[in-house]
């Protein structure tokens, strides 16, 4: 009986998450328009992560399944919000978007706690993601606009950290070990 080596779905999930997060922050900083964010959110951050999540399910990785499926749906939903704003569907306000973000902030807090048992790098990714969501919540729910700028900088660090973890997963199979740290909680 031969074993067939399979790819790690986290590689694509982390690539989609990191890339789409990075592009959205470039938009938040005024460096690019919403068009590339919309299409990347629907396909790279959304569909690719959703597929990665479903593949994580097949491997029995409940954490990866939940995370990639959840954020895949987040990006698809955000793409829908962007389309809705552009076409005036349902008159989506900044406050509406703020409450949408609050929902994902709470989910991210749960994922952050779980990440503490996996690796230091994963915990760092979720910590920066949680901080970014909190800052965006504040900004969208009537707080100072500077919170969006600070969130963008924080989330660029988050996105690049996700790509670092992606590289770790790619290079590990090649015998090159990028350190990711031990779990912070046993």
PAZAPA-4460 file (N, C-alpha, C; in steps of 0.05 Angstrom, whole numbers, plus 32768, in hexadecimal, padded with zeros to 4 digits):
% residues 186
    n_x    n_y    n_z   ca_x   ca_y   ca_z    c_x    c_y    c_z   seq   type   mol
   8011   7FE9   8000   8000   8000   8000   8012   8019   8000     1      X     A
   800E   802A   7FED   801F   8042   7FEB   800F   805A   7FF6     2      X     A
   801E   806C   8002   8012   8085   800C   8016   809B   7FF8     3      X     A
   8002   80AA   7FF3   8004   80C0   7FE0   8007   80DA   7FF0     4      X     A
   801C   80E9   7FE9   8021   8102   7FF6   800C   8117   7FEC     5      X     A
   7FFF   8125   7FFE   7FEB   8138   7FF7   7FF4   8154   7FFF     6      X     A
   7FEA   8168   7FF2   7FF1   8184   7FF8   7FE3   818C   8012     7      X     A
   7FEE   81A0   801E   7FE3   81AC   8037   7FD1   81C3   802F     8      X     A
   7FB6   81C0   8034   7FA4   81D5   802C   7FA9   81F0   803A     9      X     A
   7FB7   81F0   8050   7FBD   8209   805F   7FCE   821B   804D    10      X     A
   7FDE   8210   803B   7FEF   8221   802A   7FDE   8234   801A    11      X     A
   7FC9   8229   800D   7FB7   823A   7FFC   7FA6   824C   800E    12      X     A
   7F9D   8242   8025   7F8D   8252   8037   7F9D   826A   8041    13      X     A
   7FB5   8265   804A   7FC6   827B   8054   7FCD   828F   803D    14      X     A
   7FD2   8284   8025   7FD8   8296   800F   7FC1   82A8   8009    15      X     A
   7FA9   829D   8008   7F91   82AD   8002   7F8B   82C1   8018    16      X     A
   7F8D   82B8   8031   7F88   82CA   8048   7F9D   82E1   8048    17      X     A
   7FB6   82DA   8046   7FCB   82EF   8046   7FC9   8302   802F    18      X     A
   7FC5   82F7   8017   7FC4   8309   8000   7FAC   831C   8000    19      X     A
   7F95   8311   8007   7F7D   8322   8006   7F7E   8336   801D    20      X     A
   7F88   832E   8034   7F8B   8340   804B   7F9E   8357   8044    21      X     A
   7FB4   8350   8037   7FC8   8364   802F   7FBC   8378   801B    22      X     A
   7FAE   836E   8007   7FA2   837F   7FF3   7F8D   8392   7FFF    23      X     A
   7F7C   8387   8011   7F68   8398   801E   7F75   83AF   802E    24      X     A
   7F8C   83A9   803B   7F99   83BE   804A   7FA6   83D3   8038    25      X     A
   7FAF   83CB   8021   7FB8   83DE   800D   7FA1   83F1   8005    26      X     A
   7F89   83E5   8003   7F72   83F6   7FFD   7F6B   8408   8015    27      X     A
   7F6D   83FE   802D   7F67   840E   8045   7F7B   8425   8048    28      X     A
   7F93   8421   803D   7FA7   8437   803F   7FA6   8449   8026    29      X     A
   7F94   8443   8014   7F91   8454   7FFC   7FA5   844E   7FE6    30      X     A
   7FB1   8436   7FE7   7FC6   842F   7FD3   7FBA   8421   7FBB    31      X     A
   7FA2   8416   7FBD   7F95   8409   7FA6   7F77   840C   7FAA    32      X     A
   7F68   8409   7F94   7F4B   840C   7F95   7F3E   83F3   7F9E    33      X     A
   7F23   83F3   7FA0   7F14   83DC   7FAA   7F10   83C5   7F96    34      X     A
   7F15   83CB   7F7C   7F10   83B6   7F68   7F21   839D   7F6C    35      X     A
   7F3B   839F   7F6F   7F4C   8387   7F73   7F44   8379   7F8E    36      X     A
   7F3D   8389   7FA2   7F35   837E   7FBC   7F1C   836D   7FB8    37      X     A
   7F08   8377   7FA9   7EEF   8368   7FA5   7EF5   834D   7F98    38      X     A
   7F03   834D   7F82   7F07   8334   7F74   7F19   8321   7F83    39      X     A
   7F2D   832B   7F91   7F3E   831A   7FA1   7F2F   830F   7FB9    40      X     A
   7F1D   831F   7FC5   7F0D   8316   7FDB   7EFB   82FF   7FD2    41      X     A
   7EEF   8301   7FBB   7EDD   82EC   7FB2   7EEB   82D2   7FAB    42      X     A
   7F03   82D4   7F9E   7F0F   82BC   7F93   7F27   82B2   7FA3    43      X     A
   7F3A   82C3   7FAB   7F52   82BA   7FB8   7F4E   82B8   7FD6    44      X     A
   7F44   82CD   7FE2   7F3E   82CC   7FFF   7F25   82BC   8005    45      X     A
   7F11   82BD   7FF2   7EF8   82B0   7FF7   7EF8   8293   7FEE    46      X     A
   7EF6   828F   7FD4   7EF3   8274   7FC9   7F0B   8262   7FCF    47      X     A
   7F23   826C   7FCB   7F3B   825C   7FD0   7F3C   8253   7FEE    48      X     A
   7F36   8265   8000   7F37   825E   801C   7F20   824B   8024    49      X     A
   7F09   824F   8018   7EF3   823C   801D   7EFA   8220   8014    50      X     A
   7F06   821E   7FFC   7F0F   8204   7FF3   7F25   81F8   8005    51      X     A
   7F37   8209   800E   7F4C   8200   8021   7F3F   81F6   803B    52      X     A
   7F2B   8204   8044   7F1D   81FC   805C   7F10   81E1   8059    53      X     A
   7F03   81DD   8042   7EF6   81C3   803D   7F0A   81AD   803B    54      X     A
   7F22   81B2   8030   7F37   819E   802F   7F42   8199   804A    55      X     A
   7F44   81AD   805B   7F4D   81A9   8077   7F39   8196   8086    56      X     A
   7F1F   8198   807F   7F0B   8186   808B   7F12   8169   8084    57      X     A
   7F1A   8165   806B   7F21   814A   8062   7F39   813F   8070    58      X     A
   7F4B   8150   8079   7F63   8147   8088   7F5D   8143   80A6    59      X     A
   7F45   814B   80AF   7F3E   8149   80CB   7F48   8160   80DC    60      X     A
   7F51   8176   80CF   7F5B   818D   80DD   7F44   81A0   80E2    61      X     A
   7F37   819E   80FA   7F1F   81AE   8100   7F26   81CB   8102    62      X     A
   7F3E   81D2   810C   7F46   81EE   810E   7F49   81FA   80F2    63      X     A
   7F58   81ED   80E1   7F5C   81F7   80C6   7F42   81F8   80B7    64      X     A
   7F31   81E4   80BA   7F17   81E4   80AD   7F07   81FD   80B5    65      X     A
   7F05   8202   80CF   7EF5   8218   80DA   7F01   8233   80D1    66      X     A
   7F1B   8236   80D3   7F28   824F   80CD   7F26   8256   80AF    67      X     A
   7F2E   8244   809E   7F2F   824B   8082   7F12   824D   8076    68      X     A
   7F00   823C   807F   7EE4   823F   8076   7ED8   8259   807F    69      X     A
   7EDD   8260   8098   7ED2   8279   80A4   7EDC   8291   8095    70      X     A
   7EF7   8293   8092   7F01   82AB   8085   7EFD   82AB   8067    71      X     A
   7EFA   8293   805B   7EF1   8292   803F   7ED5   829F   803C    72      X     A
   7EC3   8298   804E   7EA8   82A3   804E   7EAA   82C1   8055    73      X     A
   7EBC   82C9   8067   7EBF   82E6   806D   7EC6   82F5   8054    74      X     A
   7EDA   82EC   8045   7EE2   82FB   802D   7ECC   82FB   8018    75      X     A
   7EBE   82E6   8015   7EA8   82E6   8001   7E92   82F9   800A    76      X     A
   7E8C   82FA   8024   7E78   830D   802F   7E82   832A   802C    77      X     A
   7E9B   832F   8031   7EA6   8349   802E   7EA4   8352   8010    78      X     A
   7EAA   833F   7FFE   7EA7   8345   7FE2   7E8A   834C   7FDB    79      X     A
   7E77   833E   7FE8   7E5B   8345   7FE4   7E54   8361   7FEF    80      X     A
   7E60   8368   8006   7E5C   8382   8011   7E66   8398   7FFE    81      X     A
   7E7E   8393   7FF3   7E8A   83A6   7FE1   7E78   83A9   7FC8    82      X     A
   7E6E   8393   7FBE   7E5C   8395   7FA7   7E42   83A3   7FAE    83      X     A
   7E38   839D   7FC6   7E1F   83AA   7FCF   7E23   83C9   7FD2    84      X     A
   7E3A   83D1   7FDD   7E3F   83EE   7FDF   7E41   83FA   7FC3    85      X     A
   7E4F   83ED   7FB1   7E53   83F8   7F96   7E38   83FC   7F87    86      X     A
   7E27   83E8   7F8A   7E0E   83E8   7F7B   7DF6   83F3   7F8C    87      X     A
   7DFB   83FC   7FA4   7DE6   8407   7FB5   7DD2   83F3   7FBE    88      X     A
   7DDA   83DA   7FC1   7DC8   83C5   7FCA   7DC6   83C5   7FE8    89      X     A
   7DAE   83C9   7FF2   7DA8   83C9   800F   7DB5   83E0   801F    90      X     A
   7DC1   83F3   8011   7DCD   840A   801F   7DDE   8402   8037    91      X     A
   7DF4   83F4   8032   7E06   83EA   8047   7E16   8402   8052    92      X     A
   7E14   8406   806C   7E22   841D   8079   7E3C   8413   8086    93      X     A
   7E4C   8427   808E   7E64   8420   809C   7E5E   8412   80B6    94      X     A
   7E48   8419   80C3   7E40   840C   80DC   7E39   83EF   80D6    95      X     A
   7E2A   83EA   80C0   7E23   83CF   80B9   7E3D   83BE   80B5    96      X     A
   7E50   83C9   80A7   7E6A   83BC   80A3   7E78   83B7   80BE    97      X     A
   7E75   83CB   80D0   7E81   83C8   80EB   7E76   83B1   80FA    98      X     A
   7E5C   83AD   80FA   7E50   8396   8108   7E58   837B   80FB    99      X     A
   7E5A   837C   80E0   7E64   8364   80D2   7E80   835D   80DC   100      X     A
   7E91   8372   80DF   7EAC   836D   80E9   7EAC   8364   8106   101      X     A
   7E9A   836E   8116   7E99   8365   8132   7E93   8347   8134   102      X     A
   7E81   833E   8123   7E7B   8321   8123   7E95   8311   811E   103      X     A
   7EA5   831A   810B   7EBD   830B   8105   7ED3   8310   8119   104      X     A
   7ED2   8327   8128   7EE4   832C   813E   7EE1   8317   8154   105      X     A
   7EC8   8311   815A   7EC2   82FD   816F   7ECB   82E2   8166   106      X     A
   7EC6   82DA   814E   7ECF   82C0   8143   7EEE   82BF   8144   107      X     A
   7EFA   82D5   813C   7F18   82D6   813C   7F23   82D3   8158   108      X     A
   7F15   82DE   816C   7F1E   82DB   8188   7F1E   82BD   8190   109      X     A
   7F0A   82AF   8187   7F09   8292   818D   7F20   8283   817F   110      X     A
   7F24   828A   8165   7F3A   827E   8156   7F55   8285   8163   111      X     A
   7F58   829D   816D   7F71   82A5   817A   7F77   8293   8192   112      X     A
   7F62   828E   81A2   7F66   827C   81B9   7F6F   8260   81B0   113      X     A
   7F63   8256   819B   7F6B   823C   8191   7F87   823C   8186   114      X     A
   7F8F   8252   8179   7FAA   8254   816D   7FC0   8253   8182   115      X     A
   7FBA   825A   819B   7FCE   8259   81B0   7FD9   823D   81B5   116      X     A
   7FC9   8229   81AE   7FD0   820D   81B2   7FDE   8201   8199   117      X     A
   7FE3   8212   8184   7FEF   8207   816C   800B   8210   8167   118      X     A
   800F   822B   8165   802B   8235   8162   802B   8253   8168   119      X     A
   8043   825C   816E   8046   8279   8174   8040   828A   815C   120      X     A
   8048   8281   8144   8043   8291   812C   8025   8292   8126   121      X     A
   8017   827C   8129   7FFA   827C   8124   7FEC   828E   8138   122      X     A
   7FF5   828D   8151   7FE9   829F   8166   7FEF   82BC   815F   123      X     A
   8006   82C2   8155   800D   82DE   814D   7FFB   82E7   8136   124      X     A
   7FF7   82D6   8122   7FE5   82DC   810C   7FC9   82E3   8117   125      X     A
   7FBE   82D2   8128   7FA4   82D7   8133   7FA2   82EF   8145   126      X     A
   7FB8   82F4   8154   7FB9   830C   8165   7FB8   8325   8154   127      X     A
   7FC8   8326   813F   7FC8   833E   812E   7FAD   8340   811F   128      X     A
   7FA2   832A   8117   7F87   832B   810A   7F72   8335   811D   129      X     A
   7F73   832B   8136   7F5F   8334   814A   7F63   8352   814F   130      X     A
   7F7B   835B   8153   7F80   8378   8157   7F76   8389   813F   131      X     A
   7F7B   837F   8127   7F72   838D   810F   7F53   838F   810E   132      X     A
   7F46   8378   8114   7F29   8379   8114   7F1E   838C   8129   133      X     A
   7F2A   838C   8141   7F20   839F   8156   7F23   83BC   814D   134      X     A
   7F3A   83C2   8141   7F3E   83DD   8137   7F2A   83E5   8121   135      X     A
   7F25   83D2   810F   7F11   83D7   80FA   7EF5   83D9   8105   136      X     A
   7EEF   83C9   811A   7ED5   83CC   8127   7ED1   83E8   8132   137      X     A
   7EE5   83F2   8140   7EE4   840C   814C   7EE0   8421   8136   138      X     A
   7EF0   841F   8121   7EEF   8433   810B   7ED4   8433   80FD   139      X     A
   7EC9   841B   80F7   7EAF   8419   80E9   7E97   8420   80FB   140      X     A
   7E9A   841E   8115   7E84   8423   8127   7E86   843F   8133   141      X     A
   7E93   8451   8125   7E92   846D   812E   7EAC   8477   813B   142      X     A
   7EC0   8467   813E   7ED9   846F   814A   7EEA   847F   8136   143      X     A
   7F01   8487   813E   7F12   8497   812C   7F1C   8487   8114   144      X     A
   7F1D   8495   80FD   7F26   8489   80E4   7F42   847F   80E5   145      X     A
   7F53   848A   80F7   7F6E   8482   80F9   7F70   8464   8101   146      X     A
   7F5B   845A   810D   7F5A   843D   8114   7F5D   842C   80FC   147      X     A
   7F51   8435   80E5   7F54   8425   80CC   7F70   8425   80C3   148      X     A
   7F7E   843B   80C5   7F9B   843C   80BD   7FAC   842A   80CF   149      X     A
   7FA8   842B   80E9   7FB7   841B   80FB   7FB0   83FD   80F6   150      X     A
   7F96   83F7   80F1   7F8E   83DC   80EB   7F9C   83D2   80D2   151      X     A
   7F9E   83E4   80BE   7FAA   83DC   80A4   7FC7   83D4   80A8   152      X     A
   7FD6   83E3   80B8   7FF2   83DD   80BD   7FF4   83C2   80CD   153      X     A
   7FE3   83BF   80E1   7FE3   83A6   80F1   7FDC   838E   80DF   154      X     A
   7FC8   8392   80CD   7FC0   837B   80BC   7FD3   8375   80A6   155      X     A
   7FE4   8388   809E   7FFA   8382   808B   800D   836F   8099   156      X     A
   8013   8375   80B2   8025   8362   80C1   8017   8347   80C3   157      X     A
   7FFD   8346   80C8   7FEE   832D   80CA   7FF1   831E   80AF   158      X     A
   7FEC   832C   8099   7FEC   831F   807E   8008   8314   8078   159      X     A
   801D   8323   807E   8038   8319   8078   803F   8302   808B   160      X     A
   8035   8302   80A3   8039   82EC   80B5   802B   82D3   80AB   161      X     A
   8013   82D6   809F   8005   82BF   8094   8016   82B3   807D   162      X     A
   8022   82C5   806D   8033   82BB   8057   804C   82AD   8062   163      X     A
   8056   82B7   8078   806D   82A9   8085   8065   828D   808C   164      X     A
   804D   828A   8099   8044   826F   80A1   803F   825E   8088   165      X     A
   8035   826A   8073   8031   825C   8059   804C   8252   8050   166      X     A
   8061   8263   8050   807B   825B   8047   8086   8244   8059   167      X     A
   8081   8246   8073   8089   8230   8085   807D   8216   807C   168      X     A
   8063   8216   8075   8056   81FD   806D   8060   81F3   8052   169      X     A
   8067   8205   8040   8072   81FD   8026   808E   81F2   8029   170      X     A
   809F   8201   8037   80BB   81FA   803A   80C0   81E1   804C   171      X     A
   80AE   81DC   805F   80B2   81C5   8070   80B3   81AB   8061   172      X     A
   80A3   81A9   804C   80A4   8190   803B   80BE   818E   802B   173      X     A
   80CC   81A5   8028   80E5   81A5   8019   80FD   81A3   802C   174      X     A
   80F8   81A0   8046   810E   819D   8059   8119   81B7   8064   175      X     A
   810C   81CD   805E   8115   81E7   8068   8101   81F0   807D   176      X     A
   8109   81F2   8096   80F7   81F7   80AC   80F8   8214   80B5   177      X     A
   80E4   8223   80AE   80E1   823F   80B9   80D4   823C   80D5   178      X     A
   80E0   8248   80E9   80D5   8245   8104   80BA   8253   8107   179      X     A
   80A8   8245   8115   808E   8251   811B   8088   8252   8139   180      X     A
   8099   8247   8149   8096   8248   8166   8083   8232   8170   181      X     A
   8086   822D   8189   8076   8218   8196   805B   8223   819E   182      X     A
   8048   8212   81A5   802F   821B   81B0   8033   822C   81C9   183      X     A
   8023   8240   81CD   8026   8251   81E4   8017   8246   81FC   184      X     A
   8004   8234   81F7   7FF5   8226   820C   7FF6   8208   8206   185      X     A
   7FFB   81F9   821A   7FFD   81DB   8216   7FE2   81CF   8219   186      X     A
***
